[in-house]
Amino acid sequence: MMRKECDKLIDYFNDQLSEEEKVEFENHLETCADCKEELEELETLTDDLPFASEPVTPPEDMKDRVLGEVFSQQSPAASTRDDDASSEEDQKFSNNDELDKGKVLFPSETKAKVEKTRPWLLRGLAAALVLSIAGNIFALVDEQEQTAPEPEEPEQPDVETGTDQVRSRVQLQSEGTEANATAALIQQEKGDILTLQAEQLAQLQGEEVYQVWLIEGEKPYRAGTFVANQNGEGAVSYSLNDLPEGTNWDAVAISKEPDATSQTPQGEVILSSEL
Amino acid sequence: MSNRDIELYRRVVEGDKKALESIYDQYEKLLYSFVIKLSGDQALAEEALQEVFIKIWTQKAHFDESKGKFSSWIVTITRYTAIDLIRKHKKQEVTLEDETDLPEDEAESTEDLVEWKERGSEIRQAVKKLSEEQKQMVDLFYFKGLSQSEIASHTELPLGTIKGRIRLALKHLKKHLSTQKGGVHDA
């Protein structure tokens, strides 16, 4: 019986025991001086081995990806933590930081990001990464184009705690132009956001802008302003916190406006969809 | 150094993101390189690091100060995590001597890195002095993380002798390392 436990040392060291066996072995360690000594010896003898690795420089953007994912997880200490203390840090690694401010992003940049993450997806990366960006526009692009294979079942269900949720996603229909766009209303803890991405847009002149509207009944509300890049692509993310809460939006539309100040659509609506 | 680690770790337990970031900065390269050594796979290395830091942040893995150094602990968790991922991905084997065709670090020459490279070359030198069987033992046991019975079937050696052979190989390695200390090593 004793013999049997002592034989598990190697498998214990290599984390090859079941939870039950592990507990048993740890109990055994308390009473078996030999095993305890051998385990310490293994630890000492292998201490140097990680340094046998050739130094390899990690990709520059790895830190942001990894910590972004890590901090999307709840720390057990979070509930007792003072919120003020970490607001800056929260911002830095919040997945939706970029999208919260109505900042304009261009799909050309977006594409590059998607491209980069693809090898991961192909590998059937833990759904973690996919989920981490579920609330942001990159993921929408990906899903939209059906370019990425279905990720495997998450290997670690506890990472699946992203709180962002797409409430609705629509294709905007063009009214007489080539342009097309996708919009999504995303529910977040900090409030809902609207993301929208358009392509094949006509070039703008002078101070002209594309204005996004959310429409309730007859009433349009401003919901983000953007310009097209040279490829005719444009995107916007808009926090709905400034709009009347609990509104049931009927439609989303994009119009071309003479400048960025229009409070109601002045120019023609080029794309729209019911929500 | 390790006092600083412990201080940082305590702050992480209290939910301090900045402290975790500091730990990350300090260990990123070593852990990343280590997982590449174990797996030969950069994507897997990133995945492993992510899991390791999630485990630390969510305290699924808990460091016990009374049980040794923080650096050994984080390396150990990384090793377990990587080995587990490698199993799941059913990666092909990379042996101890295999040099992977990865962009090896050239640019930097921080003190830490110099020390690491020196130590690394010492270890490789010491490994070279082992017999083939001993090399294989170190590789299968430590770098592959195989179970005792897997090592037995791999090497066609009796199960009951595996533990002794591993210990012997490691002791030889350590001995070569200590006699080498202060000696000449490859540039």
Interface residues (C-beta under 8 A of the other chain):
Chain A: D7 L9 I10 D11 N14 D15 Q16 E38 E41 L42 E43 T44 L45 T46 D47 D48 L49 P50 F51 A52 S53 E54 P55 V56 T57 P58 P59 M62 K63 R65 V66 L67 E69 V70 F71 Q73 Q74 S75 P76 A77 A78 T80 R81 S86 E89 D90 F93 P119 W120 R123 L125 A126 A128 E155 Q156 D158 V159
Chain B: V13 E14 G15 D16 K17 K18 L20 E21 Y24 D25 E28 K29 L30 Y32 S33 F34 I36 K37 Q42 A43 A45 E46 E47 L49 Q50 E51 F53 I54 W57 T58 Q59 K60 G68 S72 V75 R79 Y80 I83 D84 K88 H89 L96 E99 T100 L102 P103 E104 D105 A107 E108 L113 W116 K117 R119 G120 I123 R124 V127 V138 F141 Y142 F143 G145 L146 S147 Q148 I151 G160 I162 K163 I166 R167 L170 K171 L173 K174 L177
